[in-house]
């Protein structure tokens, strides 16, 4: 069924239910960034497969909002349909909420699935309409009703993580949460976000590809801790583990029953932007909602000593796999056919050689030539490019290991490249070095530091329409808050133990894409009479392609950083390589 045919079916249902505008976000009941196939309704109805976006359909309009990472991809995928691209954070394009408030009239009805729409979004939409009478219908999953071959809900196994990986027991984490609940005056803490639940209870699962989480809810009181989950996913070993840590297992949908029975005059802490409308609507009148960032978000964002030591090991393993992969490309380029997809598959094979590797941490971005201009490109049989002995190849990838989650990007020159490509690569490298070398005062946010990576690019009139870095989970989601590097304001201070990526880039449609990404952990640096200063310690190691650099554009400090980084890369990775691979790495990490 083509997209326009799906739209007709959706509009027929909308007319039947008296709905004037229907919202289909990229969401599941837990407000996850990456969702199980069952919840990919936005992709189904629009044909756009990127990880972020919101669809609004009216009787005569079909609109898709997405961010700058996906503009090129969305334009291509929406091309044969009625859908119109609305560019987020771009002058001239209203938000979907603003568009609704300017378009609908009194008496109109907005429809959405209350089980996947977050409570905060609905409150904001209502505020935008002010006193205008607009009805809201939240009980229908209209996209689901026309989705004939919809995938089933996942039933992946659940497993427990030992303290040697987590550094802290679930029982201790729950107690820490209760201390924060007491400070906030909360009697209950309702938790919907899957990575927070997995972190809190030291469990992992297989319900969402590349994100080892378990579809579930959690409710913490002053003396009880509940996990609401499909009990078929919990084997005897995990059941015993949870029982020993004071966690009671309940059926997944029973969460509403427990919430409905919360005593009046109680206080419940939750994050409305991470909690679906269906669940918040079940909270009894008289119960005060404390809308704050999930307690667990900040706690899991600061990694403990055990987690950091494990992450160092994970990046050694990951770096070895990458070097083997890069060596394989250069050795075989021109001798066998290598494509974006076959290269992606080969990298996965190299990661699989490690016994503690579980799966990729996200869909690998394996992009040759102008395909790399799409920041979150995913190769398909239709788009799959065959490598030539020229141009740039960008590979952004990562793995889930018992020792942690990895994420790293390198851009390789497969042969001769243009002067423009060399300049853009070098400017990207300068931005990367500028930020990764930073010394900053304790209490500084990533928002303040973001400009350091953009400065060399801005001087040449170049920018990238995305953030510069994101937090990374521990055997969890590759994108993790609350800290980040971005132009958008963020007041969260970078604290000791926070892990974050540094990944500036250049993306030119129809020409090339370049990104250089490393992962760092925040640590203390010098202390003076003006305060404690902080720094970044690099965790990820893989060669940065010297053949793509204009050395004359680098300062002496930048050359010294690159030489030191490459020396450390060789020292850390070479013990695990064959003689041939070791010789290749020695050349690729030579001093300049």
Secondary structure, 3 states (H helix, E strand, C coil): CCHHHHHHHHHHHHHHCCCCEEEEECCCCCCCCCCCHHHCHHHHHHCCCCCCCEEEEECCCEEEEECHHHHHHHHHHCCCCCCEEEECCCCCCCCHHHHHHHHCCCCCEEECECCCCEHHHHHHHHHHHCCCCCEEECECCHHHHHCCCCCCCCCCCCEECCHHHHCCCHHHHHHHHHHHHHHHCCCEEEECCHHHHHHHHCEECCCECCECCCCEEEEEECCCEEEEECHHHCCHHHHHHHHHCCCEEEEHHHHHHHHHCCCCCCEEEECHHHCEHHHHCCCCCCCEEEECCCHHHHHHHECCHHHHHHHHHHHHHHHHHHHHHHHHHHHHECCECCEHHHHHHHHHHHHHCCCCEEEECCCCEEEEHHHHHCCCCCCCCCCCCECCCECEEEEEECEEECCEECCEEEEEECCECCHHHHHHHHHHHHHHHHHHCCCEECCCEHHHHHHHHHHHHHCCCCCCCCCCEEECCCCCCCCEEEEEECCCCCCCECCCCEEEEECCEEEECCCEEEECEEEEEEEEEEEECCEEEEEEEECCCCCCCHHHCCHHHCCHHHHHHHHHHHHHHHHHHHHHCCHHHHHHHHHHCCCC
